[in-house]
């Protein structure tokens, strides 16, 4: 397995395990956030930093119907 695949797999695992650190959905896995909440962030602007990047990734995954990427997590 190449280093690129290992890094990509690690990122996917990290994303699957990441949790919302604040607000109404505090403690919920990012991949389990309601789509309407992610759309709200997309319209208002995602937070800065790693959380924002992860929320945007989850938004794009859900928008494109790729939730099955997380079926094994």
N, C-alpha and C positions, 0 to 999 in steps of 0.2 A: 504494500500500500504506500502511495506517495505521501510526502509531507503535506502537500496541498489538500489531499483527501482527508488526512488525519486532522488538519486544522479546520477544515470545513465541517467535519463530523463533530469535533469538539465545540465549535460555535453553535451547531444545531442542538447539541446536548445542553449547552449552557442556556440557550434560548428557551428550551423546553422546561428547564428548571427555574428560570428567573421568575421572581414574584414582584407584584406591585408593592412598592414601599410606602404608599400613602393613599389617602382618600377613601372613598366609599368601598373600593375593591382591594383595600390593603390586605396583603397576604395571599391574594389569589394569583395563581400562575398567569403570566402574561398571555399565554396561549389560550387561556380560559376566559379572558376578558370578553364582554359582549361586543359584538361588532359595532353597535351604536356608539359605544364609548370610544372605540378606536377611530371611528369616523369623526367624532367630536374633536379628538386630538388632531386629526388630519386637517380639520377646518380651522382650529384655533392655533395650531402650531405644536409640534412635539417638543418635549423638554430638551434641554441641552444634554450632551454627554451620552454615556452608554445607555441609560434608560431610554432616552429619546430614539436612539438608533434601534434599540430592541423593539420598542413600541411600533416604530415605523416598519420594521421587518415583519412583525406579526400582522400589522395592518395589510401589508402587501401580500402576505401569504393567504390571509383570509379573503382579501379582495379577489385573488386569482384562484380561489377554491382549492388551495393546496394543503388544507388542514391535515390531510392523511400523512403528511411528512412527520407528524407527531404521534401517529397511532401506536408506536412502540415505546413511548415514554410515559 
